[in-house]
């Protein structure tokens, strides 16, 4: 109970921790994806700007070398503007600043280069060309701002609103200009918000479900704890009464001749003593006396008792594998567990069928704890089987499917508690209409006396 009180806190902490971890990972992924996308967009902008600046340099060189004058020069300038859409107009001026040739009205954004012999060539760049290209790089709802500006601060073209929170930039044209791309935090973190909502939709119901399960587990544990205390108290009081009755019956036995009534009293005392042991065992108040038990000898020794419990209509087959290891357990409790299983199997088969008891060494990793080596005792019947919906409850104290007066509900509880106290466990396999197999996993003895090791191993038992 001291550990179970932390279950509700763990039920809430685990989904919350997973939610926080998932949200943080989503945040990191959103920022990384935005950074990678802005870098890719900036690279595309830089490539386009480099092509434009390289074309400008080529135009300056070609016009410097061309011998064409007059109308032919005018036609050449018009052809260049048609071939290079980023150039809106070209103007050539002489040393006095007069126009020698021009394709039209110059735009607001101009770049120029001096000519040999005086004068200069001026290119008016078309901002619309760059804006149209940038609009193809990002959608409007992405909230991405794109722009290209000269190093002196003049902005050639801009799409959207620049936001310095998430941005990337690159110098182009021998550092004549700078292209940049930025995105608003609202758009960058939109995938994070979506994933966080999904995580919340998963984590919240999971936390509620785990909390409910933990509260139910605590409630059940408290109920079992209260039942354990009740069983223990009843068993002790009942044992005291039995001791008084038994002592007086023994005194009468010595003072008078044998009688049927006195024999019935003594048998009732023995029956009550067994019930008391079951109650104390299921309450875990029964003192155990573990010892080294050689199953190759111990099981054949109780085969007759198992047969008497099973009855004449249920033959008992006992098979002990030669390599069955010795175990460390309370022999009396082991015998009681097997007798309880035999009685349950007899009732499940209505007194007609076959009961098989098999003892063997567990395979590596087989059993409740993969690190422990076990011996397995399996008890199989061909009875009615246990419905799946109650299979997990059959080991609960006082749970029984038998008719009133035919069972106490302590048989499988004693088997379960004995195996757990011995350091092992119980496994139930059942098919309705086919039968049930109960496997007892008991740990092998860690130390075996030399007398047992040197004793000749008995032959494998085959008792039918």
N, C-alpha and C positions, 0 to 999 in steps of 0.2 A: 504493500500500500504506500510506502514512503516514496517509491519511485513513480508510481502511477499518478500521483498528484501533479506531476509535471507534464502529463500527456496533453492536456488542453493547451498549455503554452507551446509545446512542440508542434501541436496540430496547427496553430496559427503561425508560429515562427517559420516552419518549413515552407509553406506556400509563399509567405511574405519574402523570405530570402530568395526563393526561386524567381518571384516576380521582380524583385529589385535587380537581381543579376541579369535577367532577361531584358529589363528596361535599360540597364546600363549598356548592355551589348547592342541593343537597338539604337541607342543614342550614338555610340561610337561608330556603328555601321553607317548611320545617316550622315554623320560628319565626314567620314572617309569617302563615301560615295559622292557627296557634294564636292569635296576637294578634288577628287579624280575627274569629275565631270567638268568643273570649272577649268582645270588644267588642260583638259582635252579641247574645250571651247577656245581657250586662249591660244592654244597651239594653232587651231584652224584660223583664227583671226590673224595671228602673226604670219602664217603662210600667205594669206591673201594680201596683207599689207606689204610683205616682202616682194611679192610679184608686182604690185603696183609701183613701189619705189624703184625696183629694177627696171620696169618699163619706162618710168620717168627719166632715169639716167640714160637709157638707150635713146629716147626721143631727143634729149639735149645733145648727145653726141652726133646723131644723124643730122639734125638741123644745123649743127656747127659745120659739118663737112659738105652739106649739099650746095651745089652751085646754082640751084634753081632760083629764079627770081620772078617777080610779077605774078601773073595769073597762075602760072604753073606752081608757084610756091603756095598760093592760096588753096589750090586744089590738093596739094600735098598735105597741108595742115588739116583740111577737112577729112581726108582719108585716114589720117592718124586718129582723129577724134572718133570716127566711126569704128575703127578697129579696136580702140582701147576705151571701153565704156566708162572707166573711172575718170577719164579726162573730159571735162565739160567744154573747155575752150583753150586755144593756144594763141598767144600774141607775141609778135617779135617787134622789138623797138630798137631804134638806132641810138647812137651815142647821145643825141639831144633829147631822147625820150619820145620822139615821134613814132607812131605806129607804122611799121613797114608792111606787116601782114597780120591778119587776125581772123579767127573763125566766128567770132561773136562777142557777146558781152561776158566779161570775166566774172567769175563767181566770187564769193566772199573769201574762200580759202584758196590761196595761190602759193605756188613755189616757183622760184626763178633761178636761172643760171646765167652768168655773164658770157658774152660772146667775144671772141677775139676781134680786135679792131674797134671795140666799143659797142655799146648796146647790150641787150640781154633778151633771153627767151623766157616767157612767163607761161606757166601751166595752171589753169584753173581746175581744181579737182572737184568732182561731183560727189557731194555728201550722200545723195540718195542711193548711189551705187553701193556704198558701204552699208547704209542702213538696211537696204533690201537683202544684202548678204547676211547681215547679222540676224535678221528676223527669221532666216531659215535655220539658224543654229539653235534656237530655243523657242518654246511656245510662250505665249503671253502669260498663261497661268503658272509658269515656272518661276515667275518673279525674278528673272535674271536681267541684270543691267549690263550692257555691253557698250564700250566706247573706244575711240581711237583719238589720241590727242598728241600734239607736238610737244617737244620738251619745253617750249617756251610758254605752255599753258593753253594754247589755242586748241579748241576741240573741233576736230574734223567731222565726226559723226557720233551719235549716241542713240542707243535704243534702251528703253527702260530706265529705272532709277538705280543709281549706284549705291551700294551698301557695303561699308568697309568691314562688316562683321565676318563675312565669308567672301573672300576675293582671291583672284590670281591675276598676275600681270606679266608682261614680257616686252622688252625693248626691241624695236625693229628699225630697219633703214639706217644701220650704223648709229643707232641710238638717237636718230632724229625724231622718232615718235615712240609712243607707248600705247600698247593695246591692253585692255583690262576687262575682266569679267567678274561680276559679283552677284550674290544671291541673298535674298532676305532670310533671316533666321526662321521666319514663319514657314517659308517654303522648304528650307533645308530640313527642318525637324518634322515636316508633315509625315514622312514614313515612320519616324519614331513614335509620333502620337498614335498612328494607326496600329502599330505593333503593340504599343503599350495597352491600348484598349482591348486588343485580342487577348493579351496576357492577363489583363484584369478579369476578362470574362471567363478565363480558365481558372485563375488562381482563387477568385472569390468563392465560387461554388465548391472548389476543392477544399478550401479552408473550412467552409461551413460543414462539408461532409466529414472531414477528418475530426473536426471539433465534436460533432454529434457522435461519431464512432468512439472517440476517446471518452466522452462523458458516459456513453453506454457501457464502455469497458470498465470505467471506474465504478459505475453503479453495480455492475455484475460482480466485480472484485469485492466490493464492500458486502454484497449479499452473500457471496461465498465465504467471506471472512466471518461474517456473523453466523452463518451456518456451521462453519468449522468450530467456532467457540461453543455454539450450542451443542454440537455433536460431542465435543470433548467433555463438556460438563455432564451431559446425559450419560456418556459412556463411563465416566469415573463414578458417578453416583450409582449407576446400574451395576458396575463392577463391585462396589462396596456391598450392595445388597446380595449379589451372587456369592460373595465371599462368606457372608453370614449364613446364607442358606446352605452353601456347600459344606462349611465347617460343621453345622448342626446335623446335616445329612450323614457326614462321615462318622460323627459321634453316635448317631442312631445305628449306623451300620455295624459298629463294634459292639453295641449293647444288645442288639436283637438279631434275630435270624433274617436272612435275605427274604425280601418280599417284592412283589411286582410294583407296589406303590413306591417303595424306596428306590427301586431301579429306575422308575419313571422320573422321580425327582432328580436323581443324579444325571440322567440323560438330558433333562431340561437344563440343568446347570451347565453341562458341557456345551449344549447348543447356545445358551446365553453367553458363555465365555467366548465362543467363536464369533458371535455377533458383536460382542464388545471389542474384540480384536479388530474386526472390520471397521467399526466406528472410529476407534483410535487410529487405525492406519489411514483411513480417509481424512481424518482430522490432522494427521501427521504428528500425533502425540504418542504413537506407539514406539517404544524404544526398539531400534533395530539391532540385530546382532550379526553383522556381516562376517563372512568367512569365505575361504576358498572352497568353491563348489565345483566338483568334476561332474559335468552333466552326463558323461558316458556311464557314470555309476548312479548318480542321483535320480535321473529320469527312469531308468528301468526299475529302480527300487519303489517308485510310486505308481508303476503301471497298473498294479492290481487295484489300488485305491481309485485311480482314474476310471477303471472299468466298472467298479462298483458304483461310482457316482453316475457314469453314463447310462448304466442299466443294461439288461440283457439284450435289448433291441438295438444297441449302438456299439458295434465292435470298435475297439480303439486300436489304431495302428501307430506304433511308436518307432521312430527311425532317428538314430543318432549318428551323424557322419563321423568317420574315424578322426578327422582333423578338428572336431569341435573343441574349442579351447576351454580352459577352466575359467570360471568367472568369480567375481567378488560380490557376494550378495548374501542376504539373510535366507537361509535354506527354508525355514518355516514359512516365511512370507512367500517365497517362490512356490512352495507346495500349495499354499492357500490360493495363490493367483491361478495356478493351473487347475485346481479343483473348481474354482469359480467359473473359469472358462469352460470346463467340461460340463458343469451344470447348465450354463447358458446354452451351450451347443445342444445338449439333450432336449431342453425345452424348445429350442428353435426347430428341431427336427421332430418334435412330438413323440420322442422316444423311439424313432425308427430312422436309421441312416448310418453313416460312416463318419467316424471322428479320426482325424489324422494329426499326429503330433510330430513335428520335424525339428531337429536341432542341428545347427551347422554354424560354421564361421562366416561372419559377414565379409563381403568383398570390400576392398579398400575404398573408402569414401562413402560406403553404405551406412546409413543410420542418421540419427538426429544431429550428430556432430561429426563432420568429415575427418576431424583430427583424431578421433578416438576409434580404437579397434573394439568391435563388439562380437558377441555370440548372439545368435538369433534362435529363438524358440517360436515356431509358428504352430498355431492351433487352428485347424480348418474343419468346417462342417459343411454339410450339404442341405442346410435348412432353408428357411424362408428368405433369409437375407434382410438387410437393414435398408429402409428407404433413404435415398440421398439427403433428403431435407432434415433428417434427424441424426445423420451419421456423426456430425460434429458434437452432438449433445449426449451421446450414449455413455460417455465417461464421466458425466456430471454426477455428483452425489445425489442419491434419491431419485434419479431419473430412471424410469422403467417403462417398458411397453407391455409388461405382463399384466395379467388380470389382478385385481386387488386380492391381497393375501398370498400371492404366489411369488412375489419378489420384493426385496427391500430397496433395490436400486443402488446397492453398495458393491456389487460384484465387480463390475468393470471399473468403478471408482477405485477399489482397492488395487486392482491390477495396474491402473494408470499411476496411482500414487507410489506404489511399490517400485515400479520401474524408474520413475523420476527420482525417488530417494536413493535408488541404487546408482544413479548417474546415467541412466539410459532413457528409454522412451517406448511408446507404443504406437503401432501403425495398424489401422483397420482398413481392410479392403472387403467390399461386399457388393454382390450383385443380387438384386431382388429375384427370387425364384431359383437361384443357383447355389448360394451359400455365402459364408463369411470366413475370412481368415484374419486372425489377430496375431500380430508378430510382436514379440517382446525383444527389445534390444537391450542387452545387459553387457556392461563393460567387462572386458577380459581382466583377469587378475594381474596386477602390476608385479607382484612378487609371489612366487610359488615355492613352497618348502621343498627341500631336497627329497623328502620322503615321497611326496606326490610325484615329483619328476621321475624318480627312480622306480616307482611302483609300475608293474606291468600294466599296460593299457588294456582295458577290457575290450572284448570284441564288440563291434557295432551291434546295438540292440535292435532286434526285429521282433516286436511283440504285436501280435494281431489279436 
